[in-house]
């Protein structure tokens, strides 16, 4: 008998979604991630949970309908992470005609099975707060409803739910070889120690490393895929309204500008083919300039590359289909093997919105090999998400009432990150001093200890850029103090780097300062 029913290599959104679904169906699951959960492209998404309005122009009506259904699922199961917001499309005389936008938004509203969010509307932005940040020529905008999400926390909480349902989540563990027979035999380097485990089925969910993992670790024919780089920029806050701007660029692309961590604006996304090492994904200067120019067509504030605080880039894999190799979609492939060989599942690509459904379909393909219970994830909340999204503001008020030392911004951040599990961090604290050492930017020892013991945070970057985004407003001295604390708390040598211990790979997501 094998140690596990399913072994998963890769701790991005696809991998943890597989682990959660499979564990909840009664399978014995282990997930192996050589770095941090969501440490690559899963933390470099557009942060949108939406039906993909642009897909209507490509006649992807059924695709949009499925995505809107998943949007409603996320609102139910992750109301702390997924937040409804109004999207505003300023009408540009040189782009799509207004009748086309009205028709598209009408269809978009009607494709949703449940009208849980406000319908599309036409705005006179000369008398509306949405217009305050826009250049004067814009008089009309079209507004509709969709959602934004904290992508990296979505990954971590999905893994946490998987673990609470019995999955074995191993970060800092690298699979160096997998031998296939009636069962899979995997050789791991786990936090510096060599281990051998066995599994009835194996899933390759390594994202941009899917091909290299198939060729060098699994020694199986790789999927026919192409890499695509997605890049965004973070700039100081450009507008005060709680809305996402959707800009029509001159080349036909849609560019999004959304509120980001209270004091910043996230602008993206620019995508293009990628070749090279997926562990080193840097945003070209031309892409930075492109997004600045796209935003400058609409915003009053002039944005230059020197204003960019950080860049975020990631490489994702998409399946190539057809002789021309131009059609691209998600890879969900099951290799049942010849004879009685153990099955191999390959999953890569796809967006945040449909990740739950994608994993559900993938795990279901293993049903003929292992007995499992029915599909279940559509109605089960993620940790901390056991409340109605309409009650989010009530949770913030309750937090401020119970922990009176919390300010509005801090209470909102904690509820957004942890939902109803905020008490697991703050406990019976009566003052900020009860939370231990303070690292600046609202980060306290109590929260860091929680992230280390419950959410697999090992290094300062895990906390600063994925579990939170507080690194944006922390000084170098505060970040160094956090590093020193985590080294001491974990019992590691003081010479350990900020991120990585010799087994962790370079990150796919680039979070760098522009100009130093």
SEDOGU-815076 format. One record per residue (C-alpha): residue number from 1; x, y, z. Coordinates in Angstrom, 2 decimals, padded with zeros to 5 digits. Layout:
<NUM, <X, Y, Z>>
...
# end
This chain:
<1, <000.00, 000.00, 000.00>>
<2, <001.32, 003.45, -000.93>>
<3, <001.92, 006.19, 001.64>>
<4, <-000.48, 008.54, -000.16>>
<5, <-003.31, 008.36, -002.68>>
<6, <-002.13, 011.54, -004.45>>
<7, <001.21, 013.35, -004.46>>
<8, <001.21, 016.90, -005.87>>
<9, <004.36, 018.70, -006.99>>
<10, <003.89, 022.47, -006.96>>
<11, <002.36, 024.82, -004.38>>
<12, <000.82, 027.47, -006.60>>
<13, <-002.93, 028.04, -006.86>>
<14, <-003.43, 024.97, -009.06>>
<15, <-001.49, 022.72, -006.71>>
<16, <-003.15, 023.81, -003.48>>
<17, <-006.58, 023.72, -005.12>>
<18, <-005.93, 020.11, -006.12>>
<19, <-004.82, 019.31, -002.56>>
<20, <-007.89, 020.91, -001.01>>
<21, <-010.36, 019.21, -003.34>>
<22, <-008.74, 015.78, -003.07>>
<23, <-008.31, 015.90, 000.72>>
<24, <-011.94, 016.88, 001.13>>
<25, <-012.97, 013.84, -000.91>>
<26, <-011.17, 011.52, 001.47>>
<27, <-007.89, 011.01, -000.40>>
<28, <-004.54, 010.89, 001.43>>
<29, <-002.67, 013.83, -000.08>>
<30, <000.84, 015.25, 000.09>>
<31, <001.82, 018.53, -001.59>>
<32, <005.51, 019.21, -002.27>>
<33, <006.65, 022.80, -002.85>>
<34, <010.35, 023.62, -003.10>>
<35, <009.90, 027.30, -002.21>>
<36, <006.93, 029.12, -000.67>>
<37, <003.24, 028.64, -001.37>>
<38, <002.22, 030.96, -004.19>>
<39, <005.81, 032.08, -004.56>>
<40, <005.70, 032.26, -008.35>>
<41, <003.03, 033.27, -010.89>>
<42, <000.17, 032.74, -008.42>>
<43, <001.29, 035.92, -006.66>>
<44, <001.57, 037.87, -009.91>>
<45, <-002.00, 037.66, -011.20>>
<46, <-004.26, 040.54, -012.19>>
<47, <-005.99, 040.09, -008.78>>
<48, <-009.36, 039.98, -010.55>>
<49, <-012.17, 037.50, -009.98>>
<50, <-014.33, 038.23, -012.97>>
<51, <-016.09, 036.91, -016.03>>
<52, <-013.50, 038.45, -018.40>>
<53, <-015.48, 041.12, -020.21>>
<54, <-013.02, 041.11, -023.12>>
<55, <-013.85, 037.46, -023.81>>
<56, <-017.27, 038.55, -025.11>>
<57, <-015.49, 040.19, -028.05>>
<58, <-013.98, 036.80, -028.82>>
<59, <-017.45, 035.22, -028.66>>
<60, <-016.57, 033.35, -025.51>>
<61, <-020.10, 033.57, -024.10>>
<62, <-020.07, 030.16, -022.41>>
<63, <-016.65, 030.83, -020.94>>
<64, <-017.85, 034.13, -019.47>>
<65, <-020.96, 032.48, -018.04>>
<66, <-018.89, 029.78, -016.33>>
<67, <-016.50, 032.37, -014.92>>
<68, <-019.36, 034.50, -013.56>>
<69, <-020.74, 031.41, -011.85>>
<70, <-017.35, 030.89, -010.20>>
<71, <-017.28, 034.53, -009.18>>
<72, <-020.43, 033.90, -007.16>>
<73, <-018.86, 030.79, -005.61>>
<74, <-015.87, 032.81, -004.44>>
<75, <-018.12, 035.50, -002.97>>
<76, <-019.76, 032.79, -000.91>>
<77, <-016.68, 030.81, 000.11>>
<78, <-014.03, 033.55, 000.48>>
<79, <-015.87, 036.79, 001.35>>
<80, <-012.84, 038.15, 003.25>>
<81, <-010.47, 037.71, 000.29>>
<82, <-012.83, 038.37, -002.64>>
<83, <-014.38, 041.83, -002.61>>
<84, <-017.09, 043.22, -004.91>>
<85, <-016.17, 046.54, -006.49>>
<86, <-017.44, 048.75, -009.28>>
<87, <-015.40, 048.85, -012.49>>
<88, <-015.48, 052.07, -014.54>>
<89, <-014.72, 052.23, -018.28>>
<90, <-014.21, 055.83, -019.44>>
<91, <-015.60, 056.25, -022.95>>
<92, <-012.75, 057.15, -025.32>>
<93, <-013.72, 058.64, -028.67>>
<94, <-010.99, 056.71, -030.50>>
<95, <-011.81, 053.28, -029.07>>
<96, <-014.87, 051.02, -028.83>>
<97, <-018.15, 052.86, -029.66>>
<98, <-020.50, 053.53, -026.77>>
<99, <-023.27, 051.33, -028.14>>
<100, <-020.87, 048.38, -028.19>>
<101, <-019.89, 048.94, -024.56>>
<102, <-023.55, 049.25, -023.50>>
<103, <-024.50, 046.07, -025.33>>
<104, <-021.54, 044.15, -023.95>>
<105, <-022.27, 045.18, -020.36>>
<106, <-025.97, 044.35, -020.73>>
<107, <-025.06, 040.84, -021.89>>
<108, <-022.41, 040.56, -019.15>>
<109, <-025.02, 041.29, -016.47>>
<110, <-027.48, 038.80, -017.90>>
<111, <-024.96, 035.97, -018.18>>
<112, <-024.66, 035.84, -014.39>>
<113, <-027.01, 033.20, -012.97>>
<114, <-027.67, 035.25, -009.85>>
<115, <-027.95, 039.03, -009.80>>
<116, <-026.09, 039.45, -006.52>>
<117, <-024.19, 042.55, -007.61>>
<118, <-025.46, 045.91, -008.90>>
<119, <-026.18, 046.12, -012.64>>
<120, <-024.20, 048.17, -015.15>>
<121, <-024.87, 051.89, -015.38>>
<122, <-023.83, 054.95, -017.39>>
<123, <-022.07, 057.72, -015.47>>
<124, <-021.65, 061.41, -016.16>>
<125, <-018.12, 061.64, -014.80>>
<126, <-018.14, 065.44, -014.90>>
<127, <-020.41, 065.22, -011.83>>
<128, <-019.25, 061.93, -010.31>>
<129, <-016.27, 061.13, -008.04>>
<130, <-015.02, 058.61, -010.61>>
<131, <-014.19, 061.54, -012.85>>
<132, <-012.07, 063.43, -010.31>>
<133, <-008.86, 061.61, -011.28>>
<134, <-009.55, 061.66, -015.04>>
<135, <-008.55, 064.17, -017.66>>
<136, <-011.23, 066.65, -018.61>>
<137, <-012.19, 065.35, -022.09>>
<138, <-013.85, 062.31, -020.52>>
<139, <-017.51, 063.02, -019.86>>
<140, <-019.01, 059.53, -019.86>>
<141, <-018.04, 056.25, -018.25>>
<142, <-019.71, 052.86, -018.08>>
<143, <-019.80, 051.18, -014.70>>
<144, <-020.31, 047.49, -013.92>>
<145, <-019.70, 045.03, -011.08>>
<146, <-016.92, 042.49, -010.63>>
<147, <-014.51, 041.47, -007.86>>
<148, <-010.90, 041.82, -006.77>>
<149, <-008.96, 039.27, -004.71>>
<150, <-005.79, 038.97, -002.68>>
<151, <-004.24, 036.26, -004.86>>
<152, <-001.36, 035.15, -002.62>>
<153, <-003.56, 034.86, 000.46>>
<154, <-006.04, 032.86, -001.59>>
<155, <-003.24, 030.35, -002.22>>
<156, <-002.24, 030.14, 001.44>>
<157, <-005.78, 029.78, 002.79>>
<158, <-006.59, 027.12, 000.21>>
<159, <-003.53, 025.21, 001.44>>
<160, <-004.59, 025.77, 005.05>>
<161, <-008.03, 024.31, 004.34>>
<162, <-006.39, 021.34, 002.60>>
<163, <-004.17, 020.77, 005.65>>
<164, <-007.10, 020.96, 008.04>>
<165, <-008.79, 018.26, 005.95>>
<166, <-005.78, 015.99, 006.28>>
<167, <-003.41, 016.99, 003.46>>
<168, <000.32, 016.98, 004.22>>
<169, <001.68, 020.35, 003.01>>
<170, <005.48, 020.35, 002.64>>
<171, <007.18, 023.64, 001.78>>
<172, <010.93, 023.81, 001.39>>
<173, <010.76, 020.30, -000.07>>
<174, <012.00, 019.39, -003.54>>
<175, <011.18, 016.31, -005.57>>
<176, <014.39, 015.25, -007.31>>
<177, <013.18, 012.01, -008.88>>
<178, <009.92, 010.16, -009.46>>
<179, <009.84, 006.54, -010.63>>
<180, <006.66, 005.18, -012.15>>
<181, <005.39, 001.65, -011.77>>
<182, <002.14, 000.45, -010.26>>
<183, <002.71, 003.23, -007.78>>
<184, <004.89, 006.34, -007.87>>
<185, <008.09, 006.32, -005.85>>
<186, <009.32, 009.86, -005.12>>
<187, <012.71, 010.93, -003.80>>
<188, <012.54, 014.22, -001.87>>
<189, <014.96, 016.65, -000.29>>
<190, <012.81, 017.90, 002.59>>
<191, <014.41, 020.77, 004.57>>
<192, <017.81, 019.25, 003.88>>
<193, <016.82, 015.65, 004.61>>
<194, <016.33, 012.95, 001.98>>
<195, <013.01, 011.11, 002.06>>
<196, <011.33, 008.44, -000.04>>
<197, <007.54, 008.42, -000.33>>
<198, <005.07, 006.47, -002.47>>
<199, <001.76, 007.49, -004.01>>
<200, <-000.96, 005.86, -006.10>>
<201, <-001.19, 008.94, -008.35>>
<202, <000.99, 011.96, -009.08>>
<203, <000.07, 015.49, -010.16>>
<204, <002.49, 017.84, -011.91>>
<205, <001.28, 021.33, -010.93>>
<206, <004.59, 023.14, -011.22>>
<207, <003.35, 025.88, -013.54>>
<208, <006.18, 027.41, -015.53>>
<209, <008.34, 024.42, -014.53>>
<210, <005.88, 021.87, -015.98>>
<211, <008.07, 020.95, -018.93>>
<212, <011.36, 020.74, -017.02>>
<213, <009.69, 018.75, -014.22>>
<214, <008.23, 016.29, -016.73>>
<215, <011.56, 015.85, -018.51>>
<216, <014.06, 015.77, -015.65>>
<217, <012.12, 014.61, -012.58>>
<218, <009.30, 012.46, -013.94>>
<219, <011.08, 011.46, -017.14>>
<220, <007.77, 011.55, -018.99>>
<221, <006.78, 013.23, -022.29>>
<222, <006.24, 016.92, -021.49>>
<223, <003.02, 018.78, -022.36>>
<224, <003.13, 020.97, -025.47>>
<225, <003.02, 024.39, -023.91>>
<226, <004.23, 027.96, -024.31>>
<227, <005.22, 030.40, -021.59>>
<228, <003.61, 033.81, -021.23>>
<229, <004.87, 036.63, -019.03>>
<230, <002.42, 038.85, -017.15>>
<231, <003.64, 042.13, -015.67>>
<232, <002.18, 044.95, -013.59>>
<233, <003.43, 048.07, -011.86>>
<234, <002.72, 049.58, -008.45>>
<235, <002.65, 053.38, -008.15>>
<236, <001.62, 055.79, -005.38>>
<237, <-002.14, 056.19, -004.98>>
<238, <-003.71, 057.91, -008.00>>
<239, <-007.38, 058.17, -006.96>>
<240, <-009.58, 058.15, -003.87>>
<241, <-012.66, 056.28, -005.09>>
<242, <-013.09, 052.60, -004.26>>
<243, <-013.29, 051.49, -007.87>>
<244, <-011.27, 049.79, -010.58>>
<245, <-010.66, 051.78, -013.77>>
<246, <-010.71, 049.87, -017.04>>
<247, <-008.85, 051.74, -019.77>>
<248, <-009.11, 050.99, -023.46>>
<249, <-005.62, 051.30, -024.83>>
<250, <-004.87, 052.32, -028.40>>
<251, <-003.77, 048.75, -029.29>>
<252, <-007.11, 047.28, -028.18>>
<253, <-005.94, 045.93, -024.83>>
<254, <-007.81, 046.62, -021.62>>
<255, <-005.64, 048.06, -018.84>>
<256, <-006.81, 047.92, -015.22>>
<257, <-005.92, 050.41, -012.48>>
<258, <-007.05, 049.27, -009.05>>
<259, <-006.58, 050.28, -005.41>>
<260, <-003.66, 048.39, -003.89>>
<261, <-002.82, 048.13, -000.20>>
<262, <-004.49, 051.42, 000.74>>
<263, <-001.70, 053.82, -000.33>>
<264, <-000.92, 052.52, -003.81>>
<265, <-002.39, 051.80, -007.24>>
<266, <-001.77, 048.61, -009.23>>
<267, <-001.71, 049.03, -013.03>>
<268, <-001.65, 046.13, -015.49>>
<269, <-001.55, 043.80, -017.13>>
<270, <000.85, 043.59, -020.06>>
<271, <001.41, 040.09, -021.45>>
<272, <003.75, 038.69, -024.05>>
<273, <005.54, 035.41, -024.86>>
<274, <008.32, 034.44, -022.49>>
<275, <011.43, 032.37, -023.03>>
<276, <014.23, 031.63, -020.63>>
<277, <014.51, 030.57, -017.03>>
<278, <011.11, 030.93, -015.29>>
<279, <012.97, 031.47, -012.02>>
<280, <014.23, 034.80, -013.38>>
<281, <011.32, 036.84, -014.69>>
<282, <012.18, 040.53, -014.91>>
<283, <009.86, 043.22, -016.21>>
<284, <011.43, 044.95, -019.23>>
<285, <011.71, 048.73, -019.13>>
<286, <009.57, 048.86, -022.28>>
<287, <006.67, 047.22, -020.41>>
<288, <006.98, 049.72, -017.58>>
<289, <006.84, 052.59, -020.07>>
<290, <003.90, 050.96, -021.88>>
<291, <001.75, 050.82, -018.73>>
<292, <002.71, 054.37, -017.73>>
<293, <001.71, 055.69, -021.16>>
<294, <-001.54, 053.69, -021.14>>
<295, <-002.52, 055.21, -017.78>>
<296, <-001.44, 058.71, -018.87>>
<297, <-004.06, 058.67, -021.63>>
<298, <-006.70, 058.86, -018.90>>
<299, <-005.36, 060.03, -015.52>>
<300, <-004.66, 063.67, -014.71>>
<301, <-001.57, 062.70, -012.74>>
<302, <001.38, 062.15, -015.03>>
<303, <003.03, 058.77, -014.32>>
<304, <006.63, 058.18, -015.29>>
<305, <008.80, 055.07, -014.79>>
<306, <010.63, 056.86, -011.97>>
<307, <007.31, 056.93, -010.05>>
<308, <006.98, 053.15, -010.09>>
<309, <007.44, 051.77, -006.59>>
<310, <007.58, 048.10, -007.54>>
<311, <007.07, 045.76, -010.46>>
<312, <005.33, 042.39, -010.30>>
<313, <006.02, 039.78, -012.97>>
<314, <005.33, 036.09, -013.40>>
<315, <005.53, 033.42, -016.09>>
<316, <002.62, 031.09, -016.74>>
<317, <002.27, 028.08, -019.03>>
<318, <-000.52, 027.65, -021.56>>
<319, <-001.36, 024.64, -023.73>>
<320, <-000.69, 024.82, -027.46>>
<321, <-003.29, 023.21, -029.70>>
<322, <-003.55, 022.72, -033.42>>
<323, <-000.90, 022.50, -036.08>>
<324, <-000.30, 026.24, -036.01>>
<325, <000.31, 026.19, -032.26>>
<326, <-001.65, 029.39, -031.76>>
<327, <-004.59, 028.24, -029.66>>
<328, <-003.87, 028.36, -025.96>>
<329, <-005.85, 027.14, -022.97>>
<330, <-005.50, 025.46, -019.61>>
<331, <-003.70, 022.13, -019.39>>
<332, <-005.71, 019.48, -017.54>>
<333, <-004.35, 016.20, -018.80>>
<334, <-004.56, 012.69, -017.35>>
<335, <-002.07, 010.07, -018.45>>
<336, <-003.53, 006.78, -017.25>>
<337, <-000.36, 004.94, -018.19>>
<338, <000.00, 001.68, -020.03>>
<339, <-000.87, -001.57, -018.37>>
<340, <-001.15, -001.01, -014.66>>
<341, <001.11, 002.03, -014.47>>
<342, <000.14, 004.67, -011.90>>
<343, <-001.76, 007.68, -013.29>>
<344, <-000.12, 011.06, -013.95>>
<345, <-002.16, 014.26, -013.83>>
<346, <-000.81, 017.47, -015.38>>
<347, <-002.41, 020.80, -014.49>>
<348, <-001.07, 024.22, -015.47>>
<349, <-002.30, 027.54, -016.77>>
<350, <-005.68, 029.07, -016.16>>
<351, <-006.83, 032.10, -014.20>>
<352, <-007.69, 032.72, -010.56>>
<353, <-011.44, 032.83, -011.15>>
<354, <-011.79, 029.28, -012.43>>
<355, <-009.11, 027.63, -010.23>>
<356, <-011.60, 025.88, -007.95>>
<357, <-013.59, 024.41, -010.83>>
<358, <-010.41, 023.43, -012.68>>
<359, <-009.15, 021.46, -009.67>>
<360, <-012.55, 019.87, -009.17>>
<361, <-012.57, 018.57, -012.73>>
<362, <-008.98, 017.37, -012.47>>
<363, <-009.50, 015.39, -009.26>>
<364, <-012.69, 013.89, -010.68>>
<365, <-010.61, 012.30, -013.44>>
<366, <-008.90, 010.19, -010.79>>
<367, <-012.21, 008.74, -009.57>>
<368, <-011.81, 005.60, -011.67>>
<369, <-008.51, 004.85, -009.92>>
<370, <-009.32, 005.68, -006.30>>
<371, <-012.67, 005.73, -004.48>>
<372, <-013.65, 009.23, -003.38>>
<373, <-016.62, 011.19, -002.11>>
<374, <-018.61, 013.62, -004.34>>
<375, <-017.62, 017.13, -005.35>>
<376, <-017.90, 019.55, -002.45>>
<377, <-015.81, 022.73, -002.76>>
<378, <-018.51, 024.95, -004.31>>
<379, <-020.26, 025.38, -000.97>>
<380, <-017.46, 025.14, 001.60>>
<381, <-015.88, 028.38, 002.89>>
<382, <-012.14, 028.86, 003.13>>
<383, <-010.70, 029.38, 006.64>>
<384, <-012.09, 032.61, 008.05>>
<385, <-014.72, 032.87, 005.33>>
<386, <-017.70, 031.58, 007.30>>
<387, <-019.77, 034.75, 006.96>>
<388, <-021.82, 036.48, 004.26>>
<389, <-019.88, 038.97, 002.16>>
<390, <-022.58, 041.57, 002.85>>
<391, <-021.52, 041.41, 006.52>>
<392, <-017.88, 042.34, 005.94>>
<393, <-018.27, 045.84, 007.37>>
<394, <-019.99, 044.39, 010.45>>
<395, <-016.91, 042.21, 011.06>>
<396, <-014.67, 045.27, 010.84>>
<397, <-016.87, 047.11, 013.35>>
<398, <-016.89, 044.10, 015.67>>
<399, <-013.09, 043.92, 015.54>>
<400, <-012.74, 047.60, 016.47>>
<401, <-015.21, 047.12, 019.31>>
<402, <-013.48, 044.05, 020.75>>
<403, <-009.88, 045.24, 020.27>>
<404, <-010.21, 048.95, 020.88>>
<405, <-006.56, 049.66, 020.13>>
<406, <-007.14, 048.82, 016.45>>
<407, <-007.52, 051.69, 014.02>>
<408, <-009.89, 051.56, 011.07>>
<409, <-007.20, 050.68, 008.51>>
<410, <-005.61, 047.99, 010.67>>
<411, <-008.94, 046.36, 011.54>>
<412, <-009.91, 046.32, 007.88>>
<413, <-006.58, 044.80, 006.85>>
<414, <-006.80, 042.03, 009.45>>
<415, <-010.39, 041.14, 008.60>>
<416, <-009.54, 041.16, 004.90>>
<417, <-006.67, 038.74, 005.51>>
<418, <-008.05, 036.45, 008.22>>
<419, <-011.82, 036.92, 008.29>>
<420, <-013.43, 035.36, 011.35>>
<421, <-010.07, 033.90, 012.42>>
<422, <-008.73, 037.28, 013.45>>
<423, <-009.18, 036.17, 017.06>>
<424, <-006.57, 033.45, 016.52>>
<425, <-004.02, 036.27, 016.20>>
<426, <-005.28, 038.93, 018.60>>
<427, <-006.72, 036.61, 021.25>>
<428, <-007.41, 038.40, 024.53>>
<429, <-005.06, 041.31, 023.84>>
<430, <-006.15, 044.51, 025.56>>
<431, <-003.44, 046.76, 024.17>>
<432, <-000.95, 046.79, 021.35>>
<433, <001.79, 045.90, 023.81>>
<434, <000.07, 042.54, 024.37>>
<435, <000.87, 041.64, 020.75>>
<436, <004.62, 041.61, 021.35>>
<437, <007.34, 043.19, 019.26>>
<438, <006.22, 045.71, 016.63>>
<439, <007.92, 045.72, 013.24>>
<440, <006.19, 048.79, 011.80>>
<441, <003.39, 049.11, 009.24>>
<442, <000.93, 047.39, 011.62>>
<443, <002.94, 044.14, 011.73>>
<444, <003.30, 042.61, 015.20>>
<445, <004.98, 039.60, 016.75>>
<446, <001.59, 037.96, 017.34>>
<447, <000.76, 038.04, 013.65>>
<448, <004.21, 036.87, 012.58>>
<449, <004.12, 033.94, 015.00>>
<450, <000.70, 032.96, 013.67>>
<451, <001.99, 033.08, 010.09>>
<452, <004.99, 030.96, 011.01>>
<453, <003.12, 028.31, 012.98>>
<454, <-000.09, 028.12, 010.94>>
<455, <000.63, 029.40, 007.44>>
<456, <004.09, 028.03, 006.59>>
<457, <005.91, 031.40, 006.60>>
<458, <009.64, 030.69, 006.93>>
<459, <011.36, 033.83, 005.69>>
<460, <010.74, 037.55, 005.90>>
<461, <009.73, 037.77, 002.24>>
<462, <007.00, 035.17, 002.86>>
<463, <005.45, 037.58, 005.33>>
<464, <006.25, 040.89, 003.63>>
<465, <005.09, 040.09, 000.08>>
<466, <002.70, 037.15, 000.19>>
<467, <001.00, 036.67, 003.59>>
<468, <000.84, 040.49, 003.77>>
<469, <002.00, 043.27, 001.45>>
<470, <003.35, 045.35, 004.33>>
<471, <006.83, 045.37, 002.80>>
<472, <005.62, 048.27, 000.67>>
<473, <005.60, 050.62, 003.65>>
<474, <008.27, 049.15, 005.93>>
<475, <011.75, 050.60, 006.19>>
<476, <014.90, 048.57, 005.60>>
<477, <015.58, 048.59, 009.35>>
<478, <012.10, 047.23, 010.08>>
<479, <012.50, 044.50, 007.48>>
<480, <015.87, 043.55, 008.96>>
<481, <014.32, 043.39, 012.44>>
<482, <011.66, 041.03, 011.09>>
<483, <014.32, 038.83, 009.50>>
<484, <016.28, 038.65, 012.75>>
<485, <013.16, 037.78, 014.73>>
<486, <012.12, 035.00, 012.34>>
<487, <015.64, 033.52, 012.32>>
<488, <015.62, 033.41, 016.12>>
<489, <012.05, 032.13, 016.37>>
<490, <012.69, 029.29, 013.93>>
<491, <016.06, 028.35, 015.44>>
<492, <017.91, 028.84, 012.14>>
<493, <021.46, 030.12, 011.85>>
<494, <021.77, 033.88, 011.79>>
<495, <023.56, 033.60, 008.45>>
<496, <020.37, 032.42, 006.71>>
<497, <019.41, 034.70, 003.85>>
<498, <016.20, 036.70, 003.74>>
<499, <014.63, 034.04, 001.53>>
<500, <015.82, 030.55, 000.66>>
<501, <017.83, 027.90, 002.49>>
<502, <019.67, 026.21, -000.32>>
<503, <016.58, 024.20, -001.31>>
<504, <014.34, 027.10, -002.27>>
<505, <014.45, 028.27, -005.88>>
<506, <014.65, 031.82, -007.08>>
<507, <011.21, 033.32, -007.21>>
<508, <009.33, 033.82, -010.43>>
<509, <007.64, 036.93, -009.09>>
<510, <009.89, 039.93, -009.33>>
<511, <009.29, 042.58, -006.67>>
<512, <011.92, 045.18, -007.32>>
<513, <012.37, 048.88, -006.92>>
<514, <012.73, 051.00, -010.01>>
<515, <015.85, 053.09, -010.02>>
<516, <017.36, 051.56, -006.91>>
# end
